[in-house]
Amino acid sequence: MNATHRRQFVLGSVAALTSSQLLKSQQREIRTAFVGIGVRGTALVTQVLQQPDVKVTAVCDIDPKARDHAQGMLRRDDPPSFSDYRQVLDRKDVDAVIVAAPCYLHSEMAVACMEAGKYVYCEKPLGITPEQVDRALKAAARSKVFLQIGQQLRYVPTLRSMIRKIHEDKIIGEPFVIKAQRHSTPVPPAAEQARPDWYKDVRRSGDLIVENAIHNLDVCNWVADSHPASAYGHGKKYFPKPMPAGTLMMDGFSVEYIYQNDMHLDYSQLYMHPRSLKVLRGGQWYVVYGSAGAIDLTDGTLYKMDSPDPVELLRPEERGEKENAMSEFYACIRENRKPVADIKVAATAALTVIMGREAIYRRQSVTWKELGVSV
């Protein structure tokens, strides 16, 4: 065998070996633990059970009823249960952890997972204070594993398509302004009463803007392709009688954000939108205005500045929020790649809503720099 043939043989053998190793890595079983298995955690259990080559090897919750319910759902894998999440992180049969505990515990648990060398899918928000976000960012920078945040709208194909048309195809020219909202009728008293105590406690949930609106505001960050430089807002607990913000979880607020790239966001979340009010559409939507027109991201409609007729970019059957965040989580582990909703997305979203909350509470403008966190 001459030198040329020998070199081709060696290179071919290395390529075959690399391909074989990659295939083996992609096919390997990923052993997963759940920390927090309430309403959201239970929904994620259902999704994880649908993933190929994934086995649940531990469940953890301080509530024994929640643990029993989860073990019933997971009869296929028969995982042991724990009340202390640190016991889960000590196990050698855990590769990845799904964190779906209350908001105020996310940062602490996510940091512990990364320090233990476990991949982590953490529900939003990453943290409810700037200090919590900062600790998670620093842990991720030191870690060899990754964090994927539960900003699952990042994995909705239609949203990805519409935002790509804004960024890459310049379908509305230069984007200037985002109008977004999340409106509904008042929450029924029985439904509000049924919520867990931590959710209603703003010191543990972070309040409505942090626990809930973070999904919508993350989409706006994605559209703006930037982070806010300042925020100003107002809100309170309106029903059954008005109470100042910062006491009980708000049921209405509005925030104005100015982004670092000078885009402007006007966001409103109100649980006081009568069903009969049609002049302003209820529900959740995002409209982006630019130099050449506007686009409604929710239904995929383009309104050109120089045309009287709207353009439907999505068929009716394509509309809706069908996401694949869980399958992407496991694909990223197997393929050793960074998730779309990574630690930077997580931190930016959390700091955005924290800044908005503080602007509402203080009744004055709050800047990104005041938060003191470098992303």
Phi and psi in degrees as a GROMACS rama.xvg file:
@    title "Ramachandran Plot"
@    xaxis  label "Phi"
@    yaxis  label "Psi"
@TYPE xy
-78.1458  175.735  ASN-2
-63.2941  -39.4255  ALA-3
-64.0913  -46.9956  THR-4
-65.1239  -37.9797  HIS-5
-62.8766  -42.9907  ARG-6
-64.1226  -41.5558  ARG-7
-64.7512  -37.6068  GLN-8
-65.1644  -44.7069  PHE-9
-64.5228  -46.1057  VAL-10
-62.628  -39.4795  LEU-11
-65.0701  -38.8452  GLY-12
-66.3531  -42.0091  SER-13
-63.5614  -43.117  VAL-14
-62.401  -42.1904  ALA-15
-65.0346  -40.3493  ALA-16
-64.731  -44.5993  LEU-17
-61.4332  -43.8281  THR-18
-62.2896  -41.3198  SER-19
-64.7547  -42.3837  SER-20
-64.4062  -41.0237  GLN-21
-63.2665  -44.0425  LEU-22
-61.9832  -42.8263  LEU-23
-62.8289  -41.3891  LYS-24
-63.8355  -41.0147  SER-25
-68.682  -27.5477  GLN-26
-91.9378  -11.0514  GLN-27
-66.5873  149.943  ARG-28
-73.7407  132.913  GLU-29
-104.786  116.791  ILE-30
-87.9574  123.949  ARG-31
-123.008  141  THR-32
-116.599  149.324  ALA-33
-109.681  130.429  PHE-34
-119.729  105.698  VAL-35
97.0274  109.881  GLY-36
-134.702  52.6961  ILE-37
-83.8042  -141.082  GLY-38
-62.3673  -51.5824  VAL-39
-69.8618  -41.9566  ARG-40
-60.3905  -39.377  GLY-41
-63.1433  -40.8372  THR-42
-62.091  -38.2807  ALA-43
-71.6764  -32.323  LEU-44
-56.92  -46.2631  VAL-45
-58.197  -42.4588  THR-46
-68.2515  -41.6119  GLN-47
-65.4819  -35.8756  VAL-48
-62.7679  -20.0954  LEU-49
-86.6591  -8.05873  GLN-50
-85.2674  135.213  GLN-51
-72.1317  147.146  PRO-52
56.2398  39.5007  ASP-53
-126.868  131.018  VAL-54
-125.199  132.193  LYS-55
-86.8348  117.878  VAL-56
-109.63  -2.02914  THR-57
-165.837  146.469  ALA-58
-130.72  145.559  VAL-59
-141.299  132.105  CYS-60
-163.674  148.803  ASP-61
-76.1785  -15.387  ILE-62
-92.9195  114.609  ASP-63
-62.3412  -31.3841  PRO-64
-65.9989  -39.8893  LYS-65
-64.4697  -41.0573  ALA-66
-62.7841  -44.7122  ARG-67
-62.6953  -41.4726  ASP-68
-63.1734  -43.6828  HIS-69
-64.2509  -41.6146  ALA-70
-64.8882  -31.9993  GLN-71
-65.3423  -41.4286  GLY-72
-66.7393  -28.0244  MET-73
-105.609  32.0118  LEU-74
-55.9141  -32.6569  ARG-75
-56.3113  -40.9663  ARG-76
-100.128  -18.6733  ASP-77
49.9913  57.226  ASP-78
-79.1338  149.295  PRO-79
-71.6891  160.016  PRO-80
-119.18  153.611  SER-81
-140.185  156.314  PHE-82
-104.969  -12.7655  SER-83
-118.981  118.301  ASP-84
-63.7451  -23.8053  TYR-85
-65.1911  -28.5326  ARG-86
-65.7799  -34.0156  GLN-87
-66.2287  -43.0381  VAL-88
-70.3312  -19.1561  LEU-89
-78.9409  -12.4311  ASP-90
-78.8069  138.823  ARG-91
-82.7568  -12.0664  LYS-92
-97.6376  28.2398  ASP-93
-125.119  118.085  VAL-94
-98.2092  -33.5901  ASP-95
-139.265  151.311  ALA-96
-128.998  135.047  VAL-97
-101.09  115.308  ILE-98
-100.019  114.08  VAL-99
-133.179  39.5891  ALA-100
-83.1794  175.728  ALA-101
-57.1731  153.981  PRO-102
-53.8104  -42.0673  CYS-103
-68.6304  -11.9424  TYR-104
-98.999  -8.83427  LEU-105
-57.1007  -50.8003  HIS-106
-62.538  -48.8706  SER-107
-56.1764  -46.3995  GLU-108
-71.8601  -40.454  MET-109
-63.1637  -42.6492  ALA-110
-61.0384  -45.6051  VAL-111
-61.9992  -39.4829  ALA-112
-61.9355  -47.8194  CYS-113
-65.5698  -38.6322  MET-114
-67.8718  -24.9119  GLU-115
-87.7744  1.4293  ALA-116
77.9831  25.1371  GLY-117
-104.777  131.675  LYS-118
-61.5556  144.576  TYR-119
-134.618  129.171  VAL-120
-103.537  110.423  TYR-121
-110.065  128.959  CYS-122
-62.0263  153.917  GLU-123
-73.9894  155.75  LYS-124
-81.9937  161.142  PRO-125
-61.7879  -34.5006  LEU-126
-162.731  165.175  GLY-127
-111.607  1.66676  ILE-128
-134.485  156.777  THR-129
-58.5945  -35.8927  PRO-130
-64.5345  -40.6835  GLU-131
-63.722  -42.7113  GLN-132
-63.4648  -43.2859  VAL-133
-61.3867  -42.1804  ASP-134
-62.5261  -40.0651  ARG-135
-67.8565  -40.4728  ALA-136
-59.9569  -44.971  LEU-137
-68.8147  -35.854  LYS-138
-65.9634  -40.1632  ALA-139
-65.1578  -37.2482  ALA-140
-65.2138  -29.5246  ALA-141
-86.2612  -18.3816  ARG-142
-88.2827  152.544  SER-143
-92.5547  -9.18976  LYS-144
-102.406  175.745  VAL-145
-120.448  162.607  PHE-146
-112.139  131.512  LEU-147
-112.55  127.912  GLN-148
-91.1574  151.889  ILE-149
-79.9008  45.4876  GLY-150
-90.6781  71.9479  GLN-151
-69.7057  -13.3645  GLN-152
-64.1391  -20.5974  LEU-153
-64.1593  -17.5463  ARG-154
-108.49  16.8015  TYR-155
-87.1994  114.681  VAL-156
-55.4632  -40.5504  PRO-157
-67.5281  -39.0884  THR-158
-64.5307  -42.1154  LEU-159
-60.3584  -39.942  ARG-160
-66.0166  -45.804  SER-161
-65.2189  -42.4456  MET-162
-70.5989  -32.6219  ILE-163
-62.2036  -37.1266  ARG-164
-66.097  -31.4358  LYS-165
-72.6931  -48.0686  ILE-166
-75.3446  -47.2456  HIS-167
-96.5808  -42.3174  GLU-168
-88.4215  -8.82806  ASP-169
52.3623  44.5115  LYS-170
-67.6744  -22.6384  ILE-171
-115.119  20.4557  ILE-172
72.7463  -139.165  GLY-173
-84.463  121.239  GLU-174
-73.8875  138.583  PRO-175
-120.08  -46.6617  PHE-176
-135.019  139.423  VAL-177
-117.014  129.909  ILE-178
-113.15  126.191  LYS-179
-143.319  152.162  ALA-180
-153.752  164.362  GLN-181
-144.181  94.261  ARG-182
-116.117  145.3  HIS-183
-158.247  177.32  SER-184
-73.1811  166.869  THR-185
-56.9805  146.025  PRO-186
-68.491  127.24  VAL-187
-58.1899  140.606  PRO-188
-53.6546  -38.7129  PRO-189
-64.2943  -40.3278  ALA-190
-67.6013  -39.2498  ALA-191
-67.4469  -39.097  GLU-192
-65.2754  -31.6985  GLN-193
-75.4982  -14.3162  ALA-194
-67.5482  147.972  ARG-195
-64.2517  154.967  PRO-196
-58.5724  -39.2745  ASP-197
-63.496  -32.5835  TRP-198
-65.7685  -41.0819  TYR-199
-78.6599  -16.9937  LYS-200
-87.7909  109.147  ASP-201
-63.3735  -21.7007  VAL-202
-75.2465  -17.1074  ARG-203
-110.484  -28.7886  ARG-204
-92.0804  -25.9445  SER-205
91.4649  -2.04416  GLY-206
81.9403  171.662  ASP-207
-58.3193  -39.6695  LEU-208
-65.9115  -32.7826  ILE-209
-84.2751  -47.3565  VAL-210
-73.8371  -32.8662  GLU-211
-116.526  -54.8986  ASN-212
-70.5969  -9.17419  ALA-213
-58.5064  -31.2319  ILE-214
-61.7638  -50.5652  HIS-215
-68.1256  -40.6093  ASN-216
-71.7501  -27.3618  LEU-217
-66.5891  -38.8174  ASP-218
-60.0367  -41.0172  VAL-219
-65.3638  -39.7261  CYS-220
-59.2483  -41.9413  ASN-221
-61.1229  -45.8849  TRP-222
-63.0509  -46.5059  VAL-223
-68.3992  -23.6702  ALA-224
55.1958  42.9203  ASP-225
-162.323  -176.799  SER-226
-122.865  153.481  HIS-227
-64.6581  144.936  PRO-228
-95.1561  -29.4791  ALA-229
-154.704  160.762  SER-230
-145.127  147.77  ALA-231
-143.425  136.321  TYR-232
-158.559  177.977  GLY-233
-151.386  143.709  HIS-234
-173.571  172.943  GLY-235
-169.165  179.572  LYS-236
-91.4649  108.322  LYS-237
-88.9964  -36.9252  TYR-238
-113.958  143.822  PHE-239
-78.7471  -15.2575  PRO-240
-145.222  147.374  LYS-241
-59.5505  133.869  PRO-242
-135.387  144.376  MET-243
-61.7914  150.768  PRO-244
-60.0076  142.375  ALA-245
99.1984  -3.64568  GLY-246
-96.1627  -75.9544  THR-247
-108.727  163.776  LEU-248
-55.4808  130.778  MET-249
-61.2437  153.54  MET-250
-122.17  12.8328  ASP-251
-167.416  136.213  GLY-252
-163.872  160.343  PHE-253
-136.901  140.823  SER-254
-136.016  138.402  VAL-255
-107.362  126.733  GLU-256
-116.541  137.706  TYR-257
-110.928  124.037  ILE-258
-85.0664  162.876  TYR-259
-60.7295  -30.8326  GLN-260
-90.7508  13.8391  ASN-261
76.5203  10.9075  ASP-262
-72.4546  156.829  MET-263
-123.567  133.145  HIS-264
-120.172  129.5  LEU-265
-114.018  106.699  ASP-266
-117.393  136.1  TYR-267
-133.604  134.217  SER-268
-131.749  113.947  GLN-269
-134.581  132.43  LEU-270
-103.312  56.7876  TYR-271
-151.546  33.0667  MET-272
-98.6086  105.855  HIS-273
-60.5429  141.259  PRO-274
-60.7796  -28.7548  ARG-275
-79.1462  -9.84789  SER-276
-78.6276  106.419  LEU-277
-109.379  -16.8584  LYS-278
-59.4245  -42.3113  VAL-279
-111.121  115.994  LEU-280
-61.1467  137.455  ARG-281
-81.469  -171.86  GLY-282
80.8946  -159.544  GLY-283
-108.608  132.628  GLN-284
-158.818  163.648  TRP-285
-137.934  124.587  TYR-286
-121.597  128.52  VAL-287
-112.783  125.91  VAL-288
-104.267  135.615  TYR-289
-138.744  -175.426  GLY-290
-67.0722  -21.5141  SER-291
-114.177  6.03947  ALA-292
147.948  -162.144  GLY-293
-137.704  156.045  ALA-294
-134.312  133.793  ILE-295
-93.5114  108.988  ASP-296
-68.3773  -29.4724  LEU-297
-68.6901  -46.604  THR-298
-106.278  3.73694  ASP-299
67.276  43.882  GLY-300
-112.908  131.572  THR-301
-104.027  131.745  LEU-302
-116.261  101.255  TYR-303
-76.4416  142.63  LYS-304
-64.3742  -32.2239  MET-305
-102.806  18.0873  ASP-306
-136.968  139.25  SER-307
-79.9365  -12.1937  PRO-308
-108.339  130.899  ASP-309
-69.7451  155.08  PRO-310
-115.194  122.347  VAL-311
-83.8192  115.019  GLU-312
-92.3725  -16.9987  LEU-313
-124.46  142.796  LEU-314
-76.3832  152.648  ARG-315
-52.0998  -38.2462  PRO-316
-72.2093  -14.1801  GLU-317
-87.4415  -13.578  GLU-318
-76.8471  156.097  ARG-319
119.019  171.506  GLY-320
-111.325  74.2405  GLU-321
-96.7731  111.528  LYS-322
-114.31  161.07  GLU-323
-130.202  41.785  ASN-324
-62.0759  -38.8595  ALA-325
-68.7233  -44.2271  MET-326
-64.3301  -34.0235  SER-327
-68.8992  -35.5068  GLU-328
-58.4671  -49.1544  PHE-329
-72.4646  -33.149  TYR-330
-64.1077  -39.404  ALA-331
-65.7454  -37.4106  CYS-332
-64.1015  -48.286  ILE-333
-66.5412  -36.6597  ARG-334
-96.2651  3.08682  GLU-335
53.3066  50.0097  ASN-336
-128.112  160.441  ARG-337
-77.9177  137.532  LYS-338
-71.049  156.301  PRO-339
-62.2294  -46.4038  VAL-340
-92.6099  75.9936  ALA-341
-91.8267  -168.105  ASP-342
-62.0653  -33.5406  ILE-343
-67.9325  -44.0808  LYS-344
-60.6148  -44.1962  VAL-345
-59.4242  -48.5868  ALA-346
-68.1642  -41.7151  ALA-347
-63.8525  -42.4507  THR-348
-63.6832  -45.6229  ALA-349
-63.386  -44.5502  ALA-350
-67.4065  -32.9565  LEU-351
-60.3678  -47.8866  THR-352
-75.1924  -32.8454  VAL-353
-63.0582  -42.8814  ILE-354
-62.2973  -42.4593  MET-355
-63.5835  -42.0607  GLY-356
-61.4929  -45.0837  ARG-357
-66.0323  -33.6766  GLU-358
-65.1042  -39.6691  ALA-359
-66.6599  -47.5248  ILE-360
-63.553  -42.2326  TYR-361
-84.0351  -16.9538  ARG-362
57.7435  42.9639  ARG-363
-156.743  163.385  GLN-364
-65.5597  137.847  SER-365
-123.287  138.059  VAL-366
-104.816  158.095  THR-367
-60.3184  -40.0184  TRP-368
-61.8401  -32.6795  LYS-369
-63.5907  -24.2404  GLU-370
-71.5615  -25.5184  LEU-371
72.9065  24.6254  GLY-372
-120.982  131.899  VAL-373
-98.9  122.224  SER-374
